[in-house]
């Protein structure tokens, strides 16, 4: 990497991969140079999109091993379907261990697998390679979450004590691809799809800025799942019409709603709670995100695509507590 630019290869060419390509427009010192998909035409189309977006001179590859072998590619983005995750990682590991090429890192879309066994297998394989690795998370880095957390800790917790309750929700009307509605391919429903985002947000909000994540440790978890909308006969029929006959929620439903309560223990011996909610049954435009943080005399709300997506920082007595700030709102009782 003498030119100090990171060459990236994409595994997958669908909805997730296209989102990541569009995000690459804002990333410095990196180029998307390759795409592999089991359908070569799709790989070629996605590579063409990368070139159109100006994020790299991407071309389609005949295999994952071929991308590993290309010295211009330094890292891989795993964006393929869940049911292919383990096979994809096994091919990467095999190519590296046989000396077919070298990589600096591997980034993986969530989830790591369809179940715990697959997730452990993927983790073990990646650790065996010694690569830098991580999963592709974005919500904790959203400006409204970052600024809201900073405000709550600096102006609320500093005055009256640490926060004791965090809430996060991620909701939309359902996936875009037929395989994603099939539990055996996806690994279930919305719990496996999106709960990792909301669970991480509540832990992040409850963690003091600058402190290690281990300072807020999960001790007990209670979760609930339900199929609220898409297993209703009229909606199940509509879903099959849109997604094809293999998607049959009258006979093979998965959950379209999930919530979770996590009890954490802090490094100073306190008990704090995180409430996380995810849904494929939300009615509204696009994706709705929300986050809240509550402490003894303050509350913070942040979000996008719905209520809580903006506002003015206020004290309970009505005085200004910091002005408008990037999609978050803080209230402190004076």
C-alpha positions in Angstrom: 0.0 0.0 0.0 2.7 2.5 -1.0 0.1 5.0 -2.2 -1.7 4.8 1.2 -5.1 4.0 -0.4 -7.1 1.0 0.7 -8.4 -1.3 -2.0 -11.7 -2.9 -1.2 -13.4 -5.9 -2.6 -17.2 -6.5 -2.2 -18.7 -9.9 -1.6 -22.3 -9.5 -2.6 -24.2 -7.3 -5.1 -27.6 -6.7 -3.5 -29.4 -4.1 -1.4 -26.7 -4.0 1.3 -23.8 -3.8 -1.1 -25.4 -0.9 -3.0 -26.0 1.0 0.3 -22.3 0.6 1.2 -21.2 1.7 -2.2 -23.2 4.9 -1.9 -21.7 5.5 1.6 -18.2 5.1 0.1 -18.7 8.5 -1.7 -17.9 10.1 1.7 -14.9 7.9 2.6 -11.4 9.1 2.0 -8.3 7.2 0.9 -10.2 4.0 -0.2 -11.3 2.6 -3.5 -13.8 -0.2 -4.4 -11.8 -2.3 -6.9 -13.7 -5.6 -7.0 -17.1 -7.2 -6.7 -18.0 -10.9 -6.5 -21.5 -12.3 -6.7 -22.7 -15.8 -7.6 -24.5 -14.2 -10.4 -21.8 -12.7 -12.6 -24.2 -10.2 -14.2 -25.1 -8.8 -10.9 -21.4 -8.4 -10.0 -20.8 -6.6 -13.3 -23.8 -4.3 -12.6 -22.6 -3.5 -9.1 -19.0 -2.9 -10.3 -20.4 -0.5 -12.9 -22.3 1.4 -10.2 -19.1 1.8 -8.2 -17.5 3.3 -11.3 -20.5 5.6 -11.9 -20.4 6.8 -8.3 -16.7 7.5 -8.6 -15.7 5.3 -5.6 -13.2 3.1 -7.5 -12.4 1.4 -10.8 -14.2 -1.8 -9.8 -14.5 -4.9 -11.9 -16.3 -8.2 -11.4 -14.3 -11.2 -10.2 -14.9 -14.9 -11.0 -14.5 -16.0 -7.3 -13.8 -14.8 -3.8 -10.4 -16.5 -4.1 -9.5 -14.4 -7.1 -10.2 -11.2 -5.2 -8.0 -12.5 -2.3 -5.2 -13.2 -4.8 -5.3 -9.7 -6.3 -2.6 -7.6 -4.5 -4.5 -4.4 -5.2 -7.3 -5.6 -2.9 -6.4 -5.2 0.8 -9.8 -5.7 2.5 -13.1 -7.4 1.9 -16.6 -6.2 2.7 -19.0 -9.2 3.4 -22.4 -8.0 2.1 -23.9 -11.2 0.8 -27.0 -13.0 2.0 -27.0 -14.6 5.5 -27.2 -18.2 4.3 -24.0 -17.7 2.4 -22.0 -16.1 5.2 -20.2 -19.2 6.5 -19.3 -20.5 3.0 -17.9 -17.1 2.0 -15.7 -16.9 5.1 -14.5 -20.4 4.7 -13.4 -19.6 1.1 -11.6 -16.5 2.4 -9.8 -18.4 5.1 -8.9 -21.3 2.8 -7.4 -18.9 0.2 -5.3 -17.1 2.8 -4.1 -20.3 4.5 -3.1 -21.7 1.1 -1.1 -18.6 0.5 -3.2 -17.5 -2.5 -3.0 -13.9 -1.3 -2.8 -11.5 1.6 -5.3 -9.1 3.2 -5.3 -6.4 5.9 -8.8 -6.8 7.1 -12.4 -8.1 6.8 -15.6 -6.2 7.5 -18.9 -8.1 7.9 -22.5 -7.0 7.5 -24.7 -8.1 10.3 -25.5 -10.8 11.3 -22.4 -12.9 11.7 -24.6 -16.0 11.0 -28.1 -17.3 11.1 -27.6 -18.8 14.5 -25.1 -19.0 17.4 -23.3 -22.0 15.9 -22.7 -20.2 12.6 -21.7 -17.0 14.3 -19.1 -18.8 16.4 -17.8 -20.6 13.3 -17.4 -17.3 11.4 -15.7 -15.7 14.4 -13.3 -18.6 14.9 -12.4 -18.7 11.2 -11.7 -15.0 11.0 -9.6 -15.0 14.2 -7.6 -17.9 12.8 -6.5 -15.6 9.9 -5.2 -12.9 12.2 -6.9 -10.2 10.1 -8.2 -6.9 11.4 -11.9 -7.5 11.6 -15.2 -6.0 12.6 -18.9 -5.9 11.8 -20.4 -3.0 9.9 -22.3 -0.9 12.4 -23.6 2.6 11.9 -26.2 3.6 14.4 -23.9 4.4 17.3 -21.9 6.7 15.0 -25.0 8.7 13.9 -24.5 12.4 14.7 -27.7 12.7 16.7 -26.7 9.7 18.9 -23.2 11.0 19.4 -24.3 14.5 20.2 -27.2 13.4 22.3 -25.0 11.1 24.4 -22.3 13.7 24.9 -24.9 16.3 26.0 -26.7 14.0 28.4 -23.5 13.0 30.1 -21.9 16.4 30.2 -24.9 18.4 31.3 -27.3 15.9 32.9 -25.2 13.2 34.4 -22.5 15.7 35.6 -25.2 17.5 37.7 -27.4 14.7 39.0 -25.8 11.3 38.4 -25.4 8.7 35.7 -28.2 7.6 33.4 -30.2 4.6 34.4 -32.4 3.8 31.4 -31.7 3.8 27.7 -34.2 3.1 24.9 -33.6 2.5 21.2 -35.9 1.4 18.3 -35.3 0.6 14.7 -38.5 0.1 12.6 -39.5 -0.2 8.9 -42.1 -1.9 6.8 -40.0 -5.0 5.9 -37.1 -6.3 3.8 -36.6 -5.7 0.1 -35.5 -9.2 -1.0 -37.6 -12.5 -1.0 -34.8 -14.5 0.8 -34.9 -12.1 3.7 -38.5 -13.1 4.5 -37.6 -16.8 4.6 -36.6 -17.8 8.1 -34.4 -20.7 7.0 -32.3 -18.5 4.8 -32.3 -15.3 6.9 -32.0 -17.0 10.3 -35.4 -16.0 11.6 -37.1 -12.6 11.3 -36.5 -9.1 12.6 -34.8 -10.2 15.8 -31.8 -11.6 13.9 -32.0 -8.8 11.3 -31.9 -5.7 13.4 -31.8 -6.2 17.2 -28.0 -6.0 17.2 -28.2 -2.3 16.3 -30.7 -1.3 19.0 -29.0 -3.4 21.7 -25.6 -1.8 20.9 -27.1 1.7 21.0 -28.6 1.3 24.5 -25.3 0.0 25.9 -23.4 2.8 24.2 -25.7 5.4 25.6 -25.3 4.0 29.1 -21.5 3.9 28.9 -19.7 7.0 30.1 -17.9 8.7 27.2 -14.2 7.6 27.2 -15.0 4.5 29.3 -14.5 1.0 28.1 -17.6 -0.9 27.0 -16.8 -3.5 29.7 -17.7 -0.9 32.3 -21.4 -1.6 31.5 -21.9 -5.4 31.5 -25.1 -7.3 30.6 -26.3 -9.5 33.4 -29.9 -10.5 32.5 -31.8 -10.4 29.2 -35.5 -10.9 28.6 -36.9 -10.8 25.0 -40.2 -11.2 23.2 -41.0 -11.9 19.6 -44.3 -11.8 17.7 -45.7 -11.9 14.2 -48.2 -9.0 14.4 -48.9 -7.9 10.8 -47.5 -10.0 8.0 -49.1 -13.3 9.2 -52.5 -11.8 9.0 -54.3 -13.5 6.0 -54.7 -10.4 3.9 -51.1 -9.2 4.5 -49.7 -12.7 4.1 -51.4 -12.9 0.7 -50.1 -9.5 -0.3 -46.5 -10.5 0.8 -46.6 -13.7 -1.3 -47.8 -11.7 -4.3 -44.9 -9.2 -4.0 -42.2 -11.6 -3.0 -43.2 -14.9 -4.6 -44.7 -18.2 -3.6 -41.7 -19.2 -1.4 -42.6 -16.5 1.0 -45.7 -17.9 2.7 -46.5 -16.3 6.0 -49.7 -18.2 6.4 -47.7 -21.4 6.9 -44.2 -20.3 7.6 -44.1 -16.9 9.4 -41.2 -15.3 11.1 -41.4 -12.6 13.7 -42.0 -9.0 12.4 -41.7 -7.5 15.9 -39.2 -8.0 18.7 -38.3 -6.3 21.9 -35.6 -6.9 24.6 -34.8 -5.6 28.1 -31.2 -5.9 29.1 -30.2 -5.5 32.7 -26.6 -4.1 33.0 -24.3 -3.8 35.9 -22.0 -0.8 35.8 -18.4 -0.6 37.1 -19.6 1.4 40.1 -22.1 -1.3 41.1 -25.3 0.3 39.7 -28.1 -1.6 38.0 -29.2 0.1 34.7 -31.6 -1.0 32.0 -31.7 -0.9 28.2 -34.9 -1.4 26.2 -34.5 -2.3 22.5 -37.2 -2.6 19.9 -37.2 -3.6 16.3 -40.0 -4.0 13.8 -40.9 -4.9 10.2 -44.5 -3.8 10.8 -43.9 -0.1 11.1 -46.1 2.1 8.8 -44.3 5.2 7.5 -41.8 6.4 5.0 -38.4 4.6 5.0 -36.7 3.8 8.3 -37.6 5.1 11.7 -34.8 5.3 14.3 -35.2 6.6 17.8 -33.0 6.7 21.0 -33.6 8.0 24.5 -31.4 8.3 27.6 -32.9 9.0 31.0 -31.3 10.0 34.3 -32.3 11.3 37.7 -33.2 14.9 36.5 -32.8 14.8 32.7 -33.8 13.0 29.5 -32.4 13.0 26.0 -34.2 12.0 22.8 -32.7 11.5 19.4 -34.0 10.1 16.2 -34.4 10.1 12.4 -37.4 9.5 10.2 -40.0 10.0 12.9 -40.7 11.7 16.3 -37.7 12.8 18.2 -35.7 13.6 15.0 -35.0 17.1 16.0 -35.6 19.7 18.6 -34.3 22.3 21.0 -32.3 21.4 24.2 -34.4 22.6 27.2 -34.3 22.5 30.9 -37.4 21.5 32.8 -37.9 25.1 34.0 -38.0 26.2 30.3 -34.5 27.8 30.2 -32.2 27.1 27.3 -30.0 24.1 28.0 -27.8 24.1 25.0 -29.7 25.2 21.9 -30.5 23.2 18.9 -28.1 20.4 18.1 -28.1 17.8 15.2 -31.3 15.9 15.7 -31.3 15.5 19.5 -33.1 17.0 22.4 -32.0 17.3 26.1 -34.2 18.3 29.0 -32.7 19.0 32.4 -34.8 20.0 35.4 -33.4 23.2 36.9 
